[in-house]
Amino acid sequence: MHNPAEELCPKHKRKLEIICIDDRVRVCANCALFGEHKGHEVRQEDEVIDEITRTGELLMTMYQVVEDLGQNKINQSQVEKLSKDFSVKHEKLCS
């Protein structure tokens, strides 16, 4: 099985470790700084993966709250606590 982290840029033969947000593709540093993705919004791959993970966790928390509310498993004080927790996670995600 091949490891995507070891893939190389066909043009520069460097690791594809940067994500071009504009084009939604993995690129090497040369492409991001000097090549066809110059001037695009780019981010380190590990940062993008971390953000996706945190977003997934936040969505799972939201889903659980909706499920619990639908089944009347939680009371108003629990809803308020979950709302505060959600706000804190949301702030961290957006910062």
N, CA, C and O atoms as a DFTB+ gen file, in Angstrom:
380 C
 N C O
     1  1       0.849      -1.188       0.000
     2  2       0.000       0.000       0.000
     3  2       0.882       1.235       0.000
     4  3       1.856       1.298       0.750
     5  1       0.560       2.209      -0.821
     6  2       1.407       3.402      -0.881
     7  2       0.971       4.423       0.155
     8  3      -0.201       4.504       0.524
     9  1       1.927       5.185       0.607
    10  2       1.697       6.182       1.652
    11  2       1.591       7.559       1.007
    12  3       2.564       8.030       0.416
    13  1       0.402       8.235       1.106
    14  2       0.247       9.552       0.480
    15  2       1.264      10.576       0.980
    16  3       1.635      11.493       0.248
    17  1       1.714      10.420       2.230
    18  2       2.682      11.371       2.786
    19  2       4.021      11.291       2.055
    20  3       4.818      12.227       2.118
    21  1       4.271      10.182       1.365
    22  2       5.541      10.013       0.660
    23  2       5.448      10.371      -0.825
    24  3       6.433      10.245      -1.552
    25  1       4.290      10.809      -1.275
    26  2       4.144      11.182      -2.672
    27  2       4.990      12.410      -2.978
    28  3       5.152      13.298      -2.141
    29  1       5.516      12.441      -4.179
    30  2       6.375      13.550      -4.589
    31  2       5.719      14.351      -5.702
    32  3       4.949      13.822      -6.503
    33  1       6.038      15.622      -5.732
    34  2       5.577      16.506      -6.800
    35  2       6.194      16.021      -8.105
    36  3       7.407      15.824      -8.184
    37  1       5.375      15.828      -9.120
    38  2       5.933      15.351     -10.389
    39  2       6.881      16.357     -11.044
    40  3       7.763      15.975     -11.814
    41  1       6.696      17.637     -10.735
    42  2       7.520      18.676     -11.350
    43  2       8.820      18.914     -10.588
    44  3       9.878      19.064     -11.200
    45  1       8.747      18.951      -9.240
    46  2       9.913      19.317      -8.428
    47  2      10.518      18.157      -7.637
    48  3      11.586      18.303      -7.043
    49  1       9.842      17.006      -7.628
    50  2      10.321      15.819      -6.897
    51  2      10.493      16.102      -5.404
    52  3      11.396      15.566      -4.761
    53  1       9.618      16.950      -4.862
    54  2       9.618      17.260      -3.422
    55  2       8.327      16.730      -2.819
    56  3       7.350      16.489      -3.528
    57  1       8.333      16.548      -1.480
    58  2       7.145      16.046      -0.791
    59  2       5.950      16.957      -0.991
    60  3       6.076      18.181      -1.013
    61  1       4.783      16.335      -1.138
    62  2       3.519      17.066      -1.206
    63  2       3.025      17.217       0.233
    64  3       2.297      16.362       0.737
    65  1       3.423      18.309       0.891
    66  2       3.091      18.483       2.306
    67  2       2.329      19.778       2.581
    68  3       2.124      20.154       3.734
    69  1       1.918      20.445       1.524
    70  2       1.178      21.703       1.657
    71  2      -0.147      21.525       0.911
    72  3      -0.209      20.878      -0.134
    73  1      -1.198      22.113       1.474
    74  2      -2.503      22.073       0.824
    75  2      -2.779      23.446       0.221
    76  3      -2.710      24.462       0.912
    77  1      -3.088      23.467      -1.064
    78  2      -3.549      24.691      -1.699
    79  2      -5.056      24.740      -1.447
    80  3      -5.816      23.957      -2.017
    81  1      -5.475      25.663      -0.595
    82  2      -6.880      25.787      -0.229
    83  2      -7.705      26.207      -1.446
    84  3      -8.813      25.712      -1.648
    85  1      -7.168      27.113      -2.248
    86  2      -7.904      27.604      -3.421
    87  2      -8.249      26.476      -4.394
    88  3      -9.371      26.404      -4.895
    89  1      -7.280      25.597      -4.658
    90  2      -7.477      24.532      -5.643
    91  2      -7.789      23.174      -5.011
    92  3      -8.103      22.213      -5.714
    93  1      -7.699      23.100      -3.676
    94  2      -7.991      21.864      -2.936
    95  2      -7.127      20.698      -3.392
    96  3      -7.619      19.601      -3.657
    97  1      -5.822      20.964      -3.475
    98  2      -4.874      19.919      -3.862
    99  2      -3.636      20.008      -2.982
   100  3      -3.331      21.050      -2.401
   101  1      -2.924      18.870      -2.900
   102  2      -1.646      18.832      -2.187
   103  2      -0.562      19.294      -3.154
   104  3      -0.548      18.901      -4.320
   105  1       0.347      20.135      -2.656
   106  2       1.430      20.658      -3.486
   107  2       2.725      20.645      -2.679
   108  3       2.709      20.488      -1.458
   109  1       3.837      20.810      -3.374
   110  2       5.128      20.941      -2.690
   111  2       5.375      22.418      -2.387
   112  3       4.653      23.293      -2.866
   113  1       6.399      22.677      -1.592
   114  2       6.729      24.055      -1.211
   115  2       7.088      24.904      -2.432
   116  3       6.735      26.082      -2.487
   117  1       7.782      24.324      -3.402
   118  2       8.154      25.088      -4.604
   119  2       6.921      25.539      -5.382
   120  3       6.847      26.682      -5.833
   121  1       5.961      24.640      -5.534
   122  2       4.725      25.005      -6.246
   123  2       3.981      26.105      -5.490
   124  3       3.418      27.016      -6.096
   125  1       3.987      26.009      -4.153
   126  2       3.266      26.987      -3.333
   127  2       3.938      28.357      -3.352
   128  3       3.262      29.386      -3.360
   129  1       5.256      28.365      -3.357
   130  2       5.981      29.637      -3.266
   131  2       6.307      30.259      -4.621
   132  3       6.274      31.479      -4.780
   133  1       6.624      29.402      -5.600
   134  2       7.123      29.930      -6.867
   135  2       6.359      29.447      -8.096
   136  3       6.507      30.011      -9.180
   137  1       5.559      28.427      -7.937
   138  2       4.906      27.803      -9.083
   139  2       3.482      28.269      -9.301
   140  3       3.117      29.399      -8.977
   141  1       2.692      27.378      -9.854
   142  2       1.329      27.727     -10.252
   143  2       0.397      28.035      -9.085
   144  3      -0.711      28.523      -9.304
   145  1       0.819      27.763      -7.853
   146  2      -0.023      28.050      -6.683
   147  2       0.462      29.286      -5.912
   148  3      -0.037      29.593      -4.829
   149  1       1.431      29.976      -6.486
   150  2       1.941      31.204      -5.875
   151  2       0.793      32.212      -5.732
   152  3       0.049      32.454      -6.682
   153  1       0.661      32.786      -4.549
   154  2      -0.391      33.753      -4.290
   155  2      -1.700      33.135      -3.837
   156  3      -2.624      33.849      -3.447
   157  1      -1.786      31.807      -3.886
   158  2      -2.987      31.125      -3.409
   159  2      -2.929      30.985      -1.888
   160  3      -1.863      31.096      -1.283
   161  1      -4.089      30.740      -1.284
   162  2      -4.101      30.433       0.151
   163  2      -3.601      29.002       0.315
   164  3      -4.199      28.063      -0.210
   165  1      -2.505      28.847       1.045
   166  2      -1.931      27.523       1.281
   167  2      -1.717      27.326       2.783
   168  3      -1.509      28.280       3.533
   169  1      -1.774      26.053       3.197
   170  2      -1.558      25.720       4.605
   171  2      -0.837      24.386       4.702
   172  3      -0.905      23.559       3.793
   173  1      -0.148      24.192       5.812
   174  2       0.532      22.922       6.052
   175  2      -0.507      21.805       6.151
   176  3      -1.573      21.988       6.738
   177  1      -0.191      20.664       5.580
   178  2      -1.118      19.539       5.560
   179  2      -1.547      19.121       6.965
   180  3      -2.725      18.843       7.191
   181  1      -0.607      19.074       7.914
   182  2      -0.962      18.650       9.267
   183  2      -1.932      19.620       9.943
   184  3      -2.764      19.198      10.746
   185  1      -1.836      20.904       9.629
   186  2      -2.778      21.887      10.175
   187  2      -4.180      21.659       9.626
   188  3      -5.163      21.754      10.360
   189  1      -4.269      21.359       8.338
   190  2      -5.564      21.109       7.709
   191  2      -6.193      19.839       8.287
   192  3      -7.391      19.812       8.567
   193  1      -5.397      18.800       8.464
   194  2      -5.894      17.550       9.042
   195  2      -6.382      17.787      10.466
   196  3      -7.424      17.260      10.857
   197  1      -5.641      18.574      11.246
   198  2      -6.053      18.883      12.621
   199  2      -7.379      19.644      12.629
   200  3      -8.256      19.355      13.442
   201  1      -7.525      20.604      11.737
   202  2      -8.772      21.373      11.663
   203  2      -9.950      20.488      11.267
   204  3     -11.046      20.628      11.810
   205  1      -9.726      19.592      10.339
   206  2     -10.782      18.667       9.921
   207  2     -11.179      17.770      11.087
   208  3     -12.364      17.514      11.298
   209  1     -10.199      17.294      11.839
   210  2     -10.474      16.445      13.004
   211  2     -11.295      17.197      14.039
   212  3     -12.281      16.669      14.554
   213  1     -10.892      18.434      14.348
   214  2     -11.634      19.225      15.340
   215  2     -13.045      19.530      14.857
   216  3     -13.987      19.524      15.649
   217  1     -13.195      19.795      13.572
   218  2     -14.531      20.043      13.018
   219  2     -15.397      18.796      13.141
   220  3     -16.573      18.891      13.492
   221  1     -14.833      17.639      12.859
   222  2     -15.567      16.381      12.998
   223  2     -16.014      16.141      14.426
   224  3     -17.148      15.724      14.664
   225  1     -15.117      16.405      15.390
   226  2     -15.463      16.238      16.802
   227  2     -16.600      17.179      17.192
   228  3     -17.512      16.796      17.925
   229  1     -16.537      18.395      16.704
   230  2     -17.575      19.380      16.998
   231  2     -18.914      18.941      16.411
   232  3     -19.951      19.060      17.063
   233  1     -18.890      18.442      15.195
   234  2     -20.122      17.965      14.565
   235  2     -20.700      16.758      15.305
   236  3     -21.918      16.642      15.438
   237  1     -19.847      15.867      15.784
   238  2     -20.329      14.714      16.545
   239  2     -20.976      15.164      17.852
   240  3     -21.995      14.609      18.264
   241  1     -20.393      16.160      18.500
   242  2     -20.981      16.697      19.727
   243  2     -22.347      17.293      19.432
   244  3     -23.303      17.061      20.172
   245  1     -22.440      18.058      18.357
   246  2     -23.714      18.666      17.978
   247  2     -24.753      17.588      17.668
   248  3     -25.906      17.704      18.082
   249  1     -24.361      16.565      16.958
   250  2     -25.266      15.473      16.609
   251  2     -25.793      14.793      17.871
   252  3     -26.986      14.507      17.974
   253  1     -24.903      14.535      18.831
   254  2     -25.313      13.873      20.070
   255  2     -26.310      14.721      20.841
   256  3     -27.267      14.189      21.405
   257  1     -26.101      16.031      20.875
   258  2     -27.034      16.926      21.554
   259  2     -28.405      16.854      20.889
   260  3     -29.425      16.760      21.571
   261  1     -28.429      16.896      19.570
   262  2     -29.700      16.821      18.844
   263  2     -30.391      15.484      19.125
   264  3     -31.598      15.448      19.365
   265  1     -29.639      14.402      19.096
   266  2     -30.208      13.085      19.391
   267  2     -30.777      13.038      20.807
   268  3     -31.895      12.568      21.018
   269  1     -30.004      13.525      21.773
   270  2     -30.452      13.504      23.164
   271  2     -31.685      14.379      23.366
   272  3     -32.598      14.017      24.109
   273  1     -31.703      15.528      22.701
   274  2     -32.876      16.396      22.802
   275  2     -34.103      15.706      22.216
   276  3     -35.189      15.772      22.791
   277  1     -33.932      15.054      21.090
   278  2     -35.034      14.366      20.440
   279  2     -35.584      13.232      21.270
   280  3     -36.765      12.902      21.162
   281  1     -34.750      12.629      22.098
   282  2     -35.183      11.513      22.937
   283  2     -35.468      11.960      24.370
   284  3     -35.694      11.135      25.255
   285  1     -35.456      13.277      24.587
   286  2     -35.714      13.855      25.911
   287  2     -34.811      13.260      26.989
   288  3     -35.250      13.017      28.114
   289  1     -33.553      13.029      26.638
   290  2     -32.602      12.444      27.585
   291  2     -31.872      13.496      28.419
   292  3     -31.210      13.154      29.399
   293  1     -31.984      14.763      28.045
   294  2     -31.257      15.793      28.777
   295  2     -32.212      16.898      29.205
   296  3     -33.252      17.127      28.589
   297  1     -31.822      17.577      30.288
   298  2     -32.654      18.670      30.788
   299  2     -32.036      20.014      30.419
   300  3     -30.976      20.065      29.796
   301  1     -32.694      21.090      30.801
   302  2     -32.275      22.448      30.405
   303  2     -30.871      22.785      30.897
   304  3     -30.105      23.404      30.158
   305  1     -30.512      22.404      32.110
   306  2     -29.172      22.737      32.613
   307  2     -28.097      22.004      31.810
   308  3     -27.015      22.544      31.582
   309  1     -28.392      20.782      31.384
   310  2     -27.446      20.046      30.550
   311  2     -27.318      20.698      29.172
   312  3     -26.227      20.749      28.604
   313  1     -28.436      21.195      28.638
   314  2     -28.408      21.899      27.356
   315  2     -27.531      23.141      27.466
   316  3     -26.730      23.415      26.572
   317  1     -27.675      23.891      28.554
   318  2     -26.872      25.100      28.749
   319  2     -25.390      24.755      28.852
   320  3     -24.551      25.445      28.272
   321  1     -25.062      23.688      29.588
   322  2     -23.655      23.275      29.715
   323  2     -23.104      22.862      28.346
   324  3     -22.003      23.267      27.973
   325  1     -23.864      22.064      27.605
   326  2     -23.423      21.644      26.272
   327  2     -23.260      22.836      25.338
   328  3     -22.352      22.862      24.508
   329  1     -24.140      23.821      25.476
   330  2     -24.046      25.024      24.654
   331  2     -22.755      25.783      24.949
   332  3     -22.094      26.268      24.030
   333  1     -22.396      25.885      26.224
   334  2     -21.145      26.554      26.601
   335  2     -19.947      25.769      26.071
   336  3     -19.009      26.350      25.524
   337  1     -19.984      24.440      26.236
   338  2     -18.897      23.597      25.727
   339  2     -18.750      23.758      24.222
   340  3     -17.638      23.857      23.703
   341  1     -19.880      23.784      23.527
   342  2     -19.877      23.964      22.080
   343  2     -19.238      25.302      21.711
   344  3     -18.421      25.376      20.793
   345  1     -19.617      26.361      22.434
   346  2     -19.068      27.692      22.143
   347  2     -17.558      27.719      22.317
   348  3     -16.849      28.316      21.508
   349  1     -17.061      27.074      23.371
   350  2     -15.617      27.027      23.619
   351  2     -14.921      26.273      22.484
   352  3     -13.908      26.738      21.960
   353  1     -15.462      25.110      22.103
   354  2     -14.858      24.332      21.011
   355  2     -14.897      25.098      19.703
   356  3     -13.947      25.060      18.922
   357  1     -15.995      25.789      19.469
   358  2     -16.151      26.570      18.237
   359  2     -15.112      27.693      18.183
   360  3     -14.504      27.925      17.138
   361  1     -14.908      28.385      19.299
   362  2     -13.909      29.460      19.348
   363  2     -12.518      28.921      19.060
   364  3     -11.756      29.535      18.312
   365  1     -12.175      27.765      19.654
   366  2     -10.865      27.172      19.426
   367  2     -10.697      26.796      17.954
   368  3      -9.626      26.982      17.375
   369  1     -11.745      26.277      17.368
   370  2     -11.696      25.856      15.970
   371  2     -11.490      27.046      15.040
   372  3     -10.755      26.961      14.056
   373  1     -12.145      28.150      15.365
   374  2     -12.094      29.324      14.485
   375  2     -10.903      30.230      14.757
   376  3     -10.666      31.174      14.002
   377  1     -10.158      29.967      15.806
   378  2      -9.011      30.850      16.105
   379  2      -7.763      30.419      15.414
   380  3      -6.721      31.057      15.566
